[in-house]
Amino acid sequence: MNRILHLATAFALLFSSWATLHAADVSTKPNIVLIFADDLGWKDVGYQGSDFHETPNIDRLAKEGMIFTAGYAAAGNCAPSRASLLSGTYTPRHHVYAVGDTDRGNKAAQRLLPIPNKHGLSRETVTMAEALKQSGYTTGHFGKWHLAGKDGALPTQQGFDVSFDSFGEKEEKEGTEGNKTGPPSDPKGVFTLTRKACEFMAANREKPFFCYLAHHAIHTPLQGQKETLEKFQAKQPGSQHSNPLYAACTYDLDASVGLLLAKLRELNLEDKTLLVFTSDNGGTQQSSQEPLRGNKGCYYEGGVREPFLVRWPGVTKPGTKCDVPVINVDLFPTFLAAAGVSQKNDKLLDGENLIPLLKGENKLQRDAIYWHFPGYLDKPVIRGRELDVRTGFRSRPVSVIHKGDWKLHLFHEEWQLDGGREKLSSNNAVELYHLAEDLGERNNLVETHPAKRDELLNDLLAWCKSTNALIPEKQNPAYDVGTMAIGRPKGDGKKKKN
């Protein structure tokens, strides 16, 4: 207990050294609500054009606030995305790269030894909840955490005054991991979690609060209410989506969003609340994200581009869109700025304050965003790399830059082992796409645009160096070159994770 108190005091002093409160009274600070879906893909919501899924409440948010058409998660799957969101830093800073291990899949098909994964966000990390709490906010976490492994800490140890998790039947132990269904009337616990978040908002309506509502939906196992499932079973399949259970799970998640919006209205807090809705990573292989390539776990657009909405009455104009690329590490500095907190230089944040965009400007100071994944994930994605589909992977060691209309992928196996820059014309180490004309990443322009390739490659390598990104370099002694020529492996017997 003394150690915990000592750490709490130390981090309070640390935070006060880099953030100072503006003179404005706390009553002028907006409430902040962050609704974070699980595995909800960019094309899974109605406003993105799904002709089968229905999300009327999320669509209403899109009409009442600002849509970020190029909104991204900082990682292709759950734990690293959440670590980046809460810390405001990219994966090379916190070393959470995957759920569980970074060597998932057939070991004989892995050419490099992956960089080991951190299991949880370290206690030493200053989270957005700690920062907001220090600036006068009451903080509440409801739902999934997924960062309390052996290297991590619990929500109440990282800035949250209140933490509650449930799948709808009972309260789960704080920091519990895993996924399961809830009772038939409360699929994935969406209504229980929302009700608890609403109770928190009501109890703290007279002072600024930060409510982090992190749903388990729509992560597998999929679940929908009986009447919701029947609704989609009776519906004509769409040209892209046709899974009634997937649609039902999404629809019930959307219904819970509607309950929270109604509560804000009832409490007369709509005009006092900055609300963000987004997801932790792309949809699973059960849901095509076309025209985007890929799904959850990869670093093509389908794995990281997300629904990303902001409603802040008086700041965002209803029904507006912003095409500037943004990423979930931007939410930390945005929330600080909204709360009236001045960030000092000795606290490292990789994101940028989005308020200028929310007010209608069309550019940020930075010119690029980045991803870094130094390991292996199994289960091939839709329209993944041919080699990965053949050998059973959705991602291999890769770093990525998105700059302007361009996106470059650097695949470290080929870069490290097949000649690097000198052999770019033949080693397939780099893929270059012009997203403005090729959102689906179908046409690799690495050979026809060498100047742009070199520009982005140099920027990416400089970023890796500046963040001390750990890059796999050692060859895997268990690698078997024969795996590259055979069909998809049956697996390595390891327990599968998402």
C-alpha positions in Angstrom: 0.0 0.0 0.0 2.8 2.4 0.9 4.5 1.7 -2.5 1.2 2.5 -4.3 0.8 5.7 -2.4 4.4 6.6 -3.2 3.9 6.0 -6.9 0.6 7.9 -6.9 2.4 10.9 -5.3 5.3 10.7 -7.7 3.1 10.6 -10.8 1.0 13.5 -9.5 4.2 15.5 -9.2 5.4 14.3 -12.6 2.2 15.5 -14.3 2.2 18.8 -12.5 5.7 19.5 -14.0 4.5 19.3 -17.6 0.8 20.5 -17.5 -0.5 23.6 -15.8 -4.2 24.5 -15.4 -5.6 27.5 -17.2 -7.1 30.2 -15.0 -10.6 29.4 -16.3 -13.1 28.0 -13.7 -13.7 24.3 -14.0 -17.3 24.9 -14.8 -16.2 26.2 -18.3 -14.6 22.9 -19.2 -16.5 20.6 -21.4 -17.4 17.1 -20.3 -15.6 14.5 -22.5 -17.2 11.3 -23.6 -15.2 8.7 -25.6 -17.2 5.8 -27.0 -14.7 3.1 -28.2 -16.1 0.2 -30.2 -14.3 -3.1 -30.5 -13.6 -4.5 -34.0 -16.1 -2.1 -35.7 -14.8 -1.6 -39.3 -14.9 1.5 -41.4 -17.5 0.1 -43.7 -19.6 -1.5 -41.0 -21.7 1.7 -40.2 -24.6 3.1 -42.2 -23.1 6.5 -42.9 -20.2 4.8 -44.7 -22.6 3.2 -47.1 -23.3 -0.3 -45.8 -26.3 -1.6 -47.7 -27.1 -4.2 -45.0 -26.0 -2.9 -41.6 -28.1 -0.2 -39.9 -26.7 2.3 -37.4 -29.2 5.1 -37.1 -27.8 6.6 -33.9 -24.2 6.6 -35.1 -25.5 8.1 -38.4 -27.2 10.8 -36.4 -24.0 11.6 -34.7 -22.4 12.0 -38.1 -25.1 14.5 -39.1 -24.8 16.4 -35.8 -21.0 16.6 -35.7 -17.9 16.1 -37.9 -16.9 13.0 -39.8 -13.2 12.3 -40.2 -13.1 10.4 -43.5 -9.5 9.4 -42.8 -9.6 8.5 -39.1 -7.2 5.8 -38.0 -6.4 3.5 -35.1 -2.7 3.5 -34.1 -2.5 -0.3 -34.4 -4.2 -3.1 -36.3 -5.5 -4.9 -33.2 -6.9 -4.3 -29.8 -4.3 -4.0 -27.0 -1.7 -1.8 -28.9 -4.5 0.5 -30.2 -5.8 1.0 -26.7 -2.3 1.5 -25.3 -1.6 4.2 -27.9 -5.0 5.8 -27.3 -4.6 6.1 -23.6 -0.9 7.1 -23.6 -1.0 9.4 -26.6 2.1 7.6 -28.0 2.9 5.3 -30.9 3.7 1.6 -30.3 7.6 2.1 -30.3 7.2 4.2 -27.1 5.1 1.7 -25.0 6.1 -1.6 -26.7 2.6 -3.1 -26.7 2.4 -4.5 -30.3 -0.2 -7.3 -30.2 -2.6 -9.2 -28.1 -0.5 -11.8 -26.3 2.5 -12.7 -28.4 4.2 -11.2 -31.5 5.2 -14.6 -32.8 1.8 -16.0 -33.7 1.5 -18.3 -36.6 3.7 -20.9 -38.2 7.2 -20.4 -36.8 8.8 -22.2 -39.7 7.4 -19.4 -42.0 8.8 -16.6 -39.9 12.1 -15.3 -41.4 13.0 -13.0 -38.5 12.8 -13.3 -34.7 10.0 -10.9 -33.7 10.5 -8.2 -31.1 8.9 -9.4 -27.8 5.6 -7.9 -26.8 4.8 -5.9 -23.6 1.8 -7.3 -21.8 0.0 -4.2 -20.7 0.5 -0.4 -20.5 3.2 0.2 -17.8 2.2 1.9 -14.5 4.8 4.6 -15.2 2.8 5.8 -18.3 0.9 9.0 -17.8 -2.6 8.3 -19.3 -5.2 10.8 -20.6 -7.2 9.9 -17.5 -4.4 10.9 -15.2 -3.9 14.1 -17.1 -7.6 15.0 -17.0 -8.0 14.0 -13.4 -5.1 16.4 -12.5 -6.9 19.2 -14.3 -10.1 18.8 -12.3 -12.1 16.0 -14.1 -13.8 13.1 -12.5 -12.9 10.1 -14.6 -14.8 6.9 -15.3 -14.0 3.8 -17.3 -16.7 1.4 -18.4 -16.0 -1.9 -20.3 -13.0 -3.4 -21.8 -9.5 -2.5 -20.6 -7.1 -5.2 -22.0 -4.0 -3.5 -20.7 -3.6 -5.1 -17.2 -1.2 -7.9 -18.1 2.0 -8.7 -16.2 3.6 -5.5 -17.6 0.5 -3.3 -17.1 -1.8 -1.9 -14.5 -5.5 -1.5 -13.7 -7.7 1.4 -14.7 -7.9 2.7 -11.2 -4.1 2.7 -11.0 -3.9 4.7 -14.2 -6.1 7.7 -13.5 -9.7 6.4 -13.4 -11.8 7.2 -10.3 -14.3 4.6 -11.3 -13.9 1.4 -13.3 -16.7 -1.0 -14.2 -16.8 -4.0 -16.5 -19.5 -6.5 -17.3 -20.9 -8.7 -20.1 -24.4 -8.0 -18.8 -24.8 -10.6 -16.1 -22.4 -9.6 -13.3 -19.6 -7.2 -12.6 -16.3 -8.5 -13.8 -13.1 -8.3 -11.8 -11.3 -5.1 -12.7 -8.9 -5.7 -15.6 -10.5 -9.0 -16.7 -9.5 -10.0 -20.2 -11.4 -12.2 -22.7 -14.6 -12.0 -24.6 -17.9 -13.8 -24.1 -21.6 -13.3 -24.7 -24.1 -11.7 -22.3 -27.7 -12.5 -21.5 -30.1 -12.6 -24.5 -31.5 -9.1 -23.7 -28.1 -7.5 -23.3 -25.7 -8.8 -26.0 -22.1 -8.3 -25.1 -23.3 -6.2 -22.1 -23.8 -3.1 -24.3 -26.8 -1.9 -22.3 -25.3 -2.6 -18.9 -22.1 -0.8 -19.7 -24.1 2.2 -21.1 -26.4 2.3 -18.1 -23.4 2.5 -15.8 -21.8 5.2 -17.9 -25.1 7.1 -17.8 -25.3 6.8 -14.0 -21.7 8.1 -13.8 -22.6 11.1 -15.9 -25.7 11.9 -13.9 -23.8 11.7 -10.6 -21.2 14.1 -11.9 -23.3 16.5 -13.9 -22.3 19.5 -11.9 -18.6 19.2 -12.6 -16.5 18.2 -15.6 -16.2 14.5 -16.2 -14.3 12.2 -18.6 -16.3 9.1 -19.5 -14.5 6.3 -21.4 -17.0 3.8 -22.6 -15.1 0.9 -24.1 -17.6 -1.7 -25.4 -16.9 -5.4 -25.9 -19.1 -5.3 -29.0 -18.7 -6.2 -31.8 -15.8 -8.5 -31.0 -16.5 -12.2 -31.3 -18.4 -14.1 -30.1 -21.0 -12.1 -32.0 -24.4 -11.8 -30.2 -27.7 -9.9 -30.9 -31.0 -9.7 -29.3 -33.6 -12.2 -30.6 -35.8 -9.6 -32.3 -32.7 -7.8 -33.7 -31.4 -11.0 -35.2 -34.8 -11.8 -36.7 -34.9 -8.3 -38.2 -31.8 -9.0 -40.2 -32.6 -12.6 -41.0 -35.6 -11.2 -42.8 -33.7 -8.5 -44.6 -32.6 -8.8 -48.2 -28.8 -9.4 -48.2 -26.7 -6.4 -49.3 -24.2 -6.5 -52.1 -21.3 -6.3 -49.6 -22.7 -7.4 -46.2 -25.1 -10.2 -45.6 -24.3 -11.7 -42.1 -27.5 -11.3 -40.0 -25.6 -11.9 -36.7 -22.9 -9.4 -37.5 -25.5 -6.8 -38.4 -27.6 -7.6 -35.3 -24.5 -7.1 -33.0 -23.7 -3.8 -34.7 -27.4 -2.7 -34.5 -27.6 -3.4 -30.7 -24.3 -1.5 -30.2 -25.8 1.4 -32.0 -28.9 1.2 -29.9 -26.8 1.6 -26.8 -25.2 4.7 -28.3 -28.7 6.0 -28.7 -29.4 5.5 -25.0 -26.3 7.5 -24.0 -27.2 10.3 -26.4 -30.7 10.4 -24.8 -29.2 10.6 -21.3 -27.0 13.6 -22.3 -30.1 15.3 -23.6 -32.1 14.4 -20.4 -29.3 15.8 -18.2 -29.1 19.0 -20.4 -25.4 18.2 -21.1 -25.5 18.0 -24.9 -24.1 21.5 -25.4 -21.5 21.0 -22.6 -20.0 17.7 -23.9 -17.3 16.9 -26.4 -18.2 13.4 -27.7 -16.0 11.1 -29.8 -17.0 7.8 -31.4 -14.4 5.5 -33.0 -13.2 2.0 -33.0 -10.0 0.2 -31.9 -9.2 -1.5 -35.2 -10.7 -2.7 -38.5 -13.5 -5.2 -38.8 -12.7 -8.9 -38.7 -12.6 -11.3 -41.7 -16.4 -11.8 -41.2 -16.9 -8.3 -42.7 -15.5 -7.1 -46.0 -14.2 -3.5 -45.8 -14.0 -3.0 -49.5 -13.0 -0.7 -51.1 -10.5 -0.9 -48.3 -8.0 -3.7 -48.4 -7.6 -6.1 -45.5 -9.1 -6.5 -42.0 -8.2 -6.4 -38.4 -4.6 -7.2 -37.7 -3.1 -5.9 -40.9 -1.8 -2.5 -41.8 -3.6 -2.0 -45.1 -6.5 0.5 -44.8 -9.1 -2.2 -43.8 -7.1 -2.9 -40.7 -6.6 0.6 -39.3 -9.1 3.1 -41.0 -12.0 3.6 -38.6 -15.3 5.3 -38.2 -14.2 8.5 -36.4 -16.8 11.1 -35.4 -16.7 14.2 -33.1 -19.7 16.2 -31.9 -18.9 19.3 -29.9 -21.7 21.8 -30.0 -20.4 25.3 -30.5 -17.2 24.1 -32.0 -18.0 21.5 -34.7 -20.5 22.5 -37.3 -23.2 19.8 -37.9 -22.9 17.7 -40.9 -19.3 18.6 -41.7 -16.5 16.4 -43.0 -12.7 16.6 -42.6 -10.4 14.7 -45.0 -7.2 15.4 -43.0 -5.7 12.1 -41.7 -6.1 11.8 -37.9 -5.2 9.0 -35.6 -6.3 8.0 -32.1 -3.1 9.2 -30.5 -4.4 12.7 -31.3 -7.2 12.4 -28.8 -4.9 12.8 -25.7 -3.6 16.3 -26.8 -7.1 17.2 -28.1 -8.7 16.4 -24.7 -6.0 18.4 -22.9 -6.6 21.4 -25.1 -10.3 21.2 -24.6 -9.8 21.0 -20.9 -7.7 24.1 -20.9 -4.5 22.3 -20.0 -1.2 23.6 -21.4 1.2 20.8 -22.4 4.8 21.3 -21.6 7.7 19.9 -23.6 8.9 17.3 -21.1 5.7 15.2 -21.6 6.0 13.3 -24.8 2.9 13.0 -26.9 3.0 11.8 -30.5 -0.5 13.1 -31.4 -1.6 16.6 -32.3 -4.4 18.7 -31.0 -7.4 18.4 -33.4 -9.3 21.5 -32.3 -8.2 23.6 -35.3 -9.8 20.9 -37.5 -12.9 20.8 -35.4 -13.2 24.5 -35.9 -13.0 24.2 -39.7 -9.4 24.5 -40.6 -8.0 22.0 -43.1 -4.5 21.3 -42.0 -2.3 20.3 -39.0 1.3 21.1 -38.3 2.5 17.5 -38.9 2.7 16.1 -42.4 2.5 12.3 -41.7 1.3 9.6 -39.4 2.9 6.3 -38.7 2.5 2.6 -37.6 5.1 0.1 -36.4 4.5 -3.7 -35.9 7.6 -5.8 -35.4 6.1 -9.2 -35.2 3.8 -11.8 -36.7 0.0 -12.4 -36.6 -1.8 -15.4 -37.9 -5.1 -15.7 -39.8 -4.9 -14.1 -43.3 -7.1 -11.1 -44.1 -9.2 -10.5 -47.1 -7.0 -9.5 -50.0 -3.8 -9.6 -48.0 -0.3 -10.1 -49.5 -0.2 -13.2 -51.6 2.7 -14.6 -49.6 0.9 -14.1 -46.3 -2.3 -15.7 -47.5 -0.3 -18.7 -48.7 1.6 -19.1 -45.4 -1.2 -18.2 -43.0 -0.4 -14.6 -41.8 -2.3 -11.4 -41.7 0.8 -9.3 -40.8 4.5 -9.7 -40.8 7.1 -7.2 -39.4 6.2 -3.9 -41.0 6.4 -0.1 -40.6 4.1 2.3 -42.4 3.9 6.0 -43.2 0.8 7.9 -44.5 1.9 11.3 -45.8 -0.5 13.5 -47.8 -2.2 11.3 -50.4 0.5 8.7 -50.2 1.1 5.6 -48.1 4.2 3.4 -47.9 4.7 0.0 -46.3 8.2 -1.2 -45.4 8.3 -5.0 -44.9 11.3 -5.8 -42.7 11.9 -9.4 -43.7 12.7 -8.4 -47.3 14.4 -5.1 -46.2 16.7 -6.9 -43.7 17.4 -10.1 -45.6 16.9 -9.4 -49.3 19.2 -6.6 -50.1 17.4 -3.6 -48.6 17.4 -0.3 -50.6 19.8 -1.6 -53.2 17.4 -4.4 -54.3 14.1 -2.4 -54.0 13.3 -3.2 -57.7 13.1 -6.9 -57.0 12.9 -7.7 -53.2 9.3 -6.5 -52.6 10.4 -4.8 -49.4 8.3 -1.7 -50.1 4.8 -1.0 -51.4 3.7 2.5 -52.3 0.1 3.6 -52.9 -1.6 6.8 -53.9 -4.6 6.7 -51.7 -6.4 9.6 -53.3 -6.8 7.5 -56.5 -6.3 4.0 -55.0 -8.0 3.8 -51.6 -8.0 0.0 -52.0 -4.2 -0.2 -52.3 -4.3 -2.3 -55.4 -1.7 -0.5 -57.6 1.8 -0.6 -56.1 3.7 2.4 -57.5 7.0 1.7 -56.0 8.8 1.4 -59.4 7.0 4.1 -61.3 7.4 6.8 -58.6 10.9 6.4 -57.2 11.2 10.0 -56.0 8.0 9.7 -53.9 9.1 6.3 -52.7 12.5 7.5 -51.5 10.9 10.6 -49.9 8.5 8.5 -47.8 11.0 5.8 -47.1 13.5 8.3 -45.8 10.8 9.9 -43.6 9.8 6.5 -42.3 13.3 5.4 -41.5 14.0 8.8 -39.8 10.8 8.3 -37.7 11.8 4.8 -36.7 15.2 6.2 -35.5 13.6 9.1 -33.7 11.2 6.9 -31.7 13.9 4.2 -31.1 11.6 1.7 -32.8 12.8 -1.8 -32.3 13.2 -3.6 -35.6 13.6 -7.3 -36.0 17.1 -8.0 -37.4 18.0 -11.6 -36.3 17.2 -14.5 -38.6 14.9 -17.1 -37.2 16.8 -20.4 -36.9 13.5 -22.3 -37.1 12.7 -20.8 -40.5 12.1 -23.3 -43.3 12.4 -21.9 -46.8 10.1 -24.7 -48.0 7.1 -23.1 -46.3 7.1 -20.3 -48.9 6.3 -22.8 -51.6 3.5 -24.8 -50.0 -0.1 -24.2 -49.3 -1.4 -22.5 -46.2 -0.1 -24.3 -43.1 -2.5 -26.0 -40.7 -1.1 -24.1 -37.8 1.4 -24.6 -35.0 -0.9 -25.8 -32.2 -0.9 -22.6 -30.3 -4.1 -21.2 -28.8 -5.4 -18.6 -31.2 -6.0 -15.0 -30.2 -7.5 -12.0 -31.9 
